[in-house]
Amino acid sequence: MKAIILSAGQGSRLGHLVDGRPKCLIEFSGRTLLDRQLDTLEANGVHEAVVVTGFHDELVNEAIAKRTGGPKVRTIFNPFYKVADNTGSLYMAREELSGDCLVWNGDTLVSRDLMAKVVGNDRSGICVTIDRKEGYDDDDMKVVADDDDGRLRAIGKRITEGVNAESIGLLAFRSGGAEQFRGAIEKAMRTSEGTTIWYLRVIHHLAQTGEVWTLDINGAEWGEVDFPPDVEAAQDLTARWDAAAEAVAAE
C-alpha cells in the first residue's frame, strides 16, 4: 500500500502562521504536520508516499530531503494550486491512483492506532473513513452512511438531512477502487466545474451510481488543522500522543 498526501495548499485561513510556509510544515510538539503523517504511515507498514506540493514546494522538498526515516517519499508539483481545488491535485497525481492506496488530506493528523484500523480494514473498492459526534457545523464534511451495512449514501458540506457522520479526510482504495476513482477524477476535470470542486464531490457522485463504503473509527483520536484554534488543539493532541509513546517506550 502507498499513500497520496495532498499538501499543495497554503492554508490561508491560518493567517500569519502560513505567511512563508505551507501548513504541512507547521510544527506540533516539535515535529511538522507532514513529518507526523509520514511517521504514522511508516509505523503502520506503509513504506511509500507521494506528496502533492504547491505553495512553497521548495520548502516541502527541503524538509523531506532532511528526513532520515521512512517511508520512501517522492513529490508531485501541482502548478494550479492557486486556482484549482484538491481535485486538481489528484488529477496531477492520477497515475499514482492504482492498486492499494490511501488518499490523505495534508491538514489532518491521526493517531497511529487510527491509521492501523484504516490499513487493517480489508473492505474492497472505495472506503471513506468517518467519525461521529453530537452535531455538525457548516465546515464539516458531512456524511450520510447506512447504519446497517456502512454504505456511503452522500457526502458534502451542504448536506442538511440525514447527516450521521463526518469524513476525516482519509480514504482507502483496494481491488480496483483507485482505478475507478482515477477515471472519475479525469472525467470531472473535463467538466466546467472541474477546477472548483473538492475530490469528495467526485466520491459523492460515485456513491449515487455504485458502491462506496465507510469505515467508522469509533471516536479514535484525530484532528484537522484549518483555523488558528485548531493549531492549539493539535498541539495538545500531539503532546499527549508523544507522552503516551514515551511512557510505553520506558516500560
C-alpha positions in Angstrom: 0.0 0.0 0.0 1.1 3.6 -0.7 -0.3 6.9 0.4 -1.0 10.1 -1.6 -0.9 13.1 0.7 -2.5 16.3 -0.6 -0.3 19.2 0.7 -0.5 21.7 -2.1 -2.5 24.5 -0.5 -1.3 27.4 1.6 -3.9 27.1 4.3 -4.7 30.8 4.2 -7.4 30.5 6.9 -4.5 30.1 9.3 -3.4 33.7 8.8 0.2 34.7 9.6 1.1 31.1 10.6 1.4 30.4 6.9 2.9 33.6 5.6 6.1 32.0 4.5 5.4 28.2 4.6 2.6 25.8 3.8 0.5 24.5 6.6 2.0 21.0 6.3 5.3 22.5 7.8 3.7 23.9 10.9 5.3 22.2 13.9 3.3 20.4 16.5 5.2 19.5 19.6 8.5 19.8 17.8 7.7 18.0 14.6 5.9 19.2 11.4 2.5 18.0 10.4 4.0 16.3 7.4 6.6 14.5 9.4 4.0 13.2 11.8 1.9 12.0 8.8 4.9 10.2 7.3 6.0 8.7 10.6 2.4 7.4 11.1 2.4 5.7 7.7 5.8 4.1 8.3 4.7 2.8 11.8 1.8 1.1 10.1 3.7 -0.6 7.3 3.0 1.9 4.5 6.5 2.4 3.1 5.8 4.5 0.1 4.3 8.0 0.0 3.6 10.6 -2.7 3.2 14.2 -1.5 1.4 16.6 -3.8 3.0 20.0 -3.3 2.1 23.6 -4.4 2.6 26.6 -2.2 6.4 26.9 -1.3 7.0 23.5 -2.7 10.8 24.1 -2.4 10.4 24.2 1.4 8.5 20.9 1.4 11.1 19.3 -0.8 13.9 20.5 1.6 12.0 19.2 4.6 11.6 15.8 3.0 15.3 15.6 2.0 16.3 16.2 5.6 14.3 13.1 6.8 16.3 10.1 7.9 13.5 7.6 8.4 10.9 6.0 6.2 8.7 5.9 4.2 10.2 6.4 0.8 8.8 9.7 -0.4 8.5 11.5 -3.8 6.7 14.7 -4.6 4.5 15.9 -7.5 4.1 19.6 -8.0 0.7 21.0 -8.7 1.2 24.3 -10.6 -2.6 25.0 -10.4 -2.9 25.0 -6.6 -3.9 28.7 -6.6 -6.8 28.3 -9.0 -7.9 24.6 -8.6 -9.2 22.8 -5.6 -7.9 19.5 -4.4 -9.4 17.6 -7.3 -6.7 19.4 -9.3 -4.1 17.9 -7.0 -5.4 14.4 -7.5 -5.6 15.0 -11.3 -1.9 15.8 -11.2 -1.2 12.6 -9.2 -3.8 10.5 -11.1 -1.2 8.0 -12.3 -0.5 7.1 -8.7 -4.1 6.1 -8.2 -3.6 2.4 -8.7 -3.5 -0.8 -6.7 -4.0 -0.5 -2.9 -3.5 3.1 -1.8 -4.6 5.8 0.6 -5.6 9.4 -0.1 -4.9 11.6 2.9 -5.6 15.3 3.3 -2.4 17.2 4.2 -4.1 19.0 7.1 -5.3 16.0 9.1 -3.5 14.4 12.0 -4.5 10.9 13.0 -3.2 8.6 15.8 -1.2 5.5 14.9 -4.0 3.4 16.3 -6.5 5.0 14.0 -4.2 4.5 11.0 -3.9 0.9 12.0 -7.6 0.5 11.7 -7.6 2.0 8.2 -4.7 0.0 6.9 -6.0 -3.2 8.5 -9.5 -2.8 7.1 -9.9 -5.2 4.1 -13.0 -3.6 2.6 -12.7 -3.7 -1.2 -13.3 -0.8 -3.5 -13.6 2.7 -2.1 -13.8 3.3 1.7 -14.2 6.7 3.4 -13.0 7.0 7.0 -15.7 8.6 9.2 -16.3 9.7 12.7 -19.4 10.6 14.6 -20.4 13.4 17.1 -23.4 15.0 18.5 -23.8 17.8 15.9 -22.1 19.0 12.7 -21.3 22.6 11.6 -21.1 24.3 8.2 -17.4 23.5 7.8 -17.7 19.8 8.5 -17.5 17.4 5.5 -20.8 15.8 6.4 -21.7 12.2 5.6 -24.9 10.1 5.3 -24.0 6.5 5.9 -26.2 3.4 6.0 -26.1 2.2 9.6 -26.8 -1.4 8.6 -24.0 -2.1 6.1 -21.8 1.1 6.2 -22.5 2.1 2.6 -22.0 5.8 1.9 -25.1 7.5 0.6 -24.0 11.1 0.4 -21.0 13.3 1.3 -20.6 17.1 1.2 -20.6 20.2 3.3 -24.0 21.4 2.2 -26.0 18.3 3.2 -28.8 19.2 5.6 -30.8 16.0 6.0 -29.9 12.6 7.3 -26.3 13.5 8.4 -24.9 10.9 10.8 -21.2 11.2 10.4 -18.3 13.3 9.0 -15.3 12.4 6.8 -11.9 12.8 8.5 -10.1 13.3 5.2 -8.6 9.8 4.9 -9.7 7.3 2.2 -8.6 3.8 1.3 -8.8 2.2 -2.1 -8.5 -1.5 -2.8 -9.4 -4.1 -5.5 -9.9 -1.6 -8.4 -11.2 1.3 -6.3 -8.3 3.5 -7.1 -8.6 3.0 -10.8 -12.3 3.7 -10.6 -11.6 6.9 -8.7 -8.9 7.9 -11.2 -11.4 7.6 -14.1 -13.9 9.7 -12.2 -11.3 12.4 -11.5 -10.3 12.5 -15.2 -14.0 12.8 -16.1 -14.7 15.5 -13.5 -11.7 17.7 -14.6 -13.2 17.8 -18.1 -16.4 19.5 -16.9 -16.9 23.2 -16.4 -16.8 22.9 -12.6 -13.8 20.6 -12.5 -11.3 23.1 -11.1 -13.7 24.3 -8.4 -14.8 21.1 -6.7 -13.3 19.0 -3.9 -12.5 15.4 -4.7 -15.1 14.3 -2.2 -17.7 15.7 -4.6 -16.4 13.1 -7.1 -16.8 10.4 -4.4 -20.4 11.6 -3.8 -21.2 11.2 -7.5 -19.7 7.7 -7.5 -21.9 6.8 -4.5 -25.0 7.7 -6.4 -24.4 5.0 -9.0 -22.2 2.4 -7.3 -20.8 1.1 -4.1 -18.8 3.4 -1.8 -18.2 2.3 1.7 -17.4 3.8 5.1 -15.1 2.9 8.0 -16.3 4.2 11.3 -13.3 4.8 13.6 -15.5 5.0 16.7 -14.0 8.1 18.2 -10.4 7.3 17.7 -8.2 10.4 18.0 -7.6 12.7 15.1 -7.5 16.5 14.3 -7.9 18.8 11.4 -5.8 22.0 11.1 -7.9 24.6 9.3 -8.2 27.6 11.7 -5.9 29.1 14.4 -7.8 27.4 17.3 -7.1 24.1 15.6 -3.4 24.6 16.0 -3.6 24.8 19.8 -5.9 21.8 19.8 -3.4 19.9 17.7 -0.5 20.9 19.9 -2.4 19.4 22.9 -3.3 16.2 20.9 0.2 15.6 19.7 1.8 16.3 23.1 -0.5 13.6 24.6 0.4 11.1 21.8 4.1 11.8 22.4 3.8 11.4 26.1 2.0 8.1 25.7 4.6 6.8 23.3 7.4 7.8 25.7 5.6 6.0 28.5 5.3 2.8 26.5 9.0 3.0 25.5 10.1 3.4 29.1 8.3 0.3 30.3 
